[in-house]
Amino acid sequence: MESKNKELWKKYWDGETSLEEEKTLFAEVEEDKVDSKIAEFFSGIQMIRSEKPSGIQLPLPKQRFPWQKLAAVMLVLLTVTACWWGYKEYEQQQQAEAYQQVVEAMGKIKLNLKKGTSQLESMEKIKYLNSGMDWYDNNKNN
């Protein structure tokens, strides 16, 4: 029996045992039918498994500087700045076009007012022609 157990242990340490063979070996460990070194080894493993974490947090490993994150942030800032600058240029262009339209409209109004004023000047000349008739009519009635 002991030679069979030695063969099983050898297969166990080589990683060639089946689950049933391992159950048999662990049952022997629990019944103290094995060598003291093996029992000591498995009792140490059991003790490690039963141990609870103490709550001590291990320090995280130092991370390298996040170049990719920095590059992404810089790209976003650059994009936002370019869009803002482009919008300001667009806004100025729209204001310039609106100003040009107002200037053109004022020019047309000025032109039409000149036409109206020139027609009024000719009416002024005709008004003096009729004034003699008014004078004549006034003298007749008196």
Secondary structure, DSSP 8 states (H G I E B T S, - for coil): -HHHHHHHHHHHHHT---HHHHHHHHHHHHTT-S-HHHHHHHHHHHHHHH----S-----------HHHHHHHHHHHHHHHHHHHHHHHHHHHHHHHHHHHHHHHHHHHHHHHHHHHHHHHHHHHHHHHHHHHHHHHHHHH-
